[in-house]
Amino acid sequence: MLDLAVNSREAAICALHASLAKSPAVKDAPQFLHGLLERAMLAPVCIAPDVALPHARTDAVERAVIGVARVAAPGVGFDAEHPAVRLIFMVGTPKPQVEEYLLTVAAITRTLKAPGVHDGLLAAKSEAEFTALLARGAKR
């Protein structure tokens, strides 16, 4: 999702969740959403000043699901320390898949650290360009 227009952390999570809820891997969309919101309220989900990683390990998904959104400038506040989040990577994994969850988070972090990827994602003009940057960063 590019240039998501939202005014709160909850609205951002709900919008990206709505897109992921269509996946056949999501068995119980309301339970998945509840898990995402609950986790975001318990502890920070940001991994950089402008990057959030709302996530849930839940029985509501059959396999790992990932959604990505770029929030319209100036961004959305996720907490007091992250008032202008622009990139959101939503992850849902089945409860027993701890290793898969950790590998997914590590892959997202590596991708964002690849030269030009973070800034390129913020500047991408199309979903195709955005997706290509993610793929290029993931290959490193």
C-alpha positions in Angstrom: 0.0 0.0 0.0 1.5 3.3 -1.0 0.7 6.7 0.6 -1.7 5.3 3.2 -3.6 8.3 4.6 -4.2 7.6 8.3 -4.1 9.7 11.5 -3.3 7.1 14.2 -1.4 3.9 14.9 -4.6 2.0 15.2 -5.9 3.3 11.9 -2.7 2.3 10.2 -2.8 -1.2 11.7 -6.4 -1.6 10.8 -5.9 -0.5 7.2 -2.9 -2.8 6.6 -4.7 -5.6 8.4 -7.7 -5.3 6.1 -5.5 -5.9 3.1 -3.8 -9.0 4.8 -7.1 -10.3 6.0 -8.0 -11.3 2.4 -5.1 -13.8 2.4 -6.3 -17.5 2.6 -3.5 -17.9 5.2 -5.6 -15.8 7.6 -8.0 -18.1 9.4 -9.5 -15.6 11.8 -9.2 -12.0 10.8 -10.8 -10.5 13.9 -8.5 -12.5 16.2 -5.4 -11.5 14.1 -6.4 -7.8 14.3 -6.9 -8.1 18.1 -3.4 -9.7 18.4 -1.8 -6.9 16.4 -3.5 -4.1 18.3 -2.9 -5.8 21.7 0.9 -6.2 20.9 1.2 -2.6 19.7 -0.3 -1.3 23.0 1.9 -3.5 25.2 5.3 -2.5 23.9 6.9 -0.4 21.1 6.8 -2.0 17.7 9.1 0.5 16.0 12.5 -0.6 14.7 13.7 2.8 13.5 12.5 6.4 13.9 10.2 6.0 10.8 9.7 2.3 10.6 7.1 0.2 12.5 6.8 -3.5 12.7 3.3 -4.4 14.1 3.3 -8.1 14.6 1.4 -11.0 16.2 2.3 -14.6 16.8 -1.2 -16.1 16.7 -3.3 -19.1 15.9 -5.3 -16.8 13.6 -2.9 -17.4 10.7 -1.9 -20.8 9.1 1.5 -19.5 7.9 3.5 -16.3 7.9 1.8 -13.3 6.3 3.5 -10.0 5.6 2.0 -6.7 4.6 3.9 -3.5 3.7 2.7 0.1 3.6 4.1 3.5 3.1 2.2 6.2 5.0 1.7 9.5 3.4 3.9 12.3 4.6 4.4 13.5 7.3 3.8 10.1 8.7 1.8 8.8 11.7 2.6 8.6 15.3 3.1 5.1 16.8 4.3 6.2 20.2 5.9 9.2 21.8 9.4 8.3 20.5 8.1 7.6 16.9 5.8 10.5 15.9 6.4 10.2 12.1 6.3 6.6 11.0 6.3 6.3 7.2 7.1 2.6 6.6 5.0 -0.2 8.2 5.9 -3.9 7.9 3.1 -6.0 9.4 3.9 -9.6 10.3 1.7 -12.5 11.4 3.0 -15.9 12.2 1.6 -19.0 13.8 2.4 -19.2 17.5 4.8 -22.2 17.2 6.8 -20.6 14.5 9.2 -18.5 16.7 12.2 -19.1 14.5 10.3 -18.2 11.3 9.2 -15.0 13.0 12.7 -14.1 14.0 14.1 -14.8 10.6 11.3 -12.7 9.0 12.2 -9.7 11.3 15.9 -10.1 10.5 15.2 -10.2 6.8 13.1 -7.0 7.0 15.9 -5.3 9.0 18.6 -6.4 6.5 16.5 -5.3 3.6 16.0 -1.8 5.1 19.8 -1.5 5.7 20.7 -2.3 2.1 22.1 0.7 0.3 19.4 2.9 -1.1 16.5 0.8 -0.1 15.1 2.8 2.9 15.3 6.2 1.1 14.1 4.6 -2.2 11.0 3.2 -0.5 10.1 6.6 0.7 10.6 8.1 -2.8 9.1 5.3 -4.9 6.6 6.6 -7.5 4.8 3.4 -8.0 4.0 0.0 -6.4 6.2 -1.7 -9.0 9.2 0.5 -8.1 8.4 0.0 -4.4 8.2 -3.8 -4.8 11.4 -3.9 -6.9 13.3 -2.0 -4.2 12.1 -4.5 -1.6 13.2 -7.4 -3.7 16.6 -5.9 -4.5 17.2 -5.3 -0.8 16.1 -8.8 0.2 18.6 -10.3 -2.2 21.6 -8.8 -0.3 
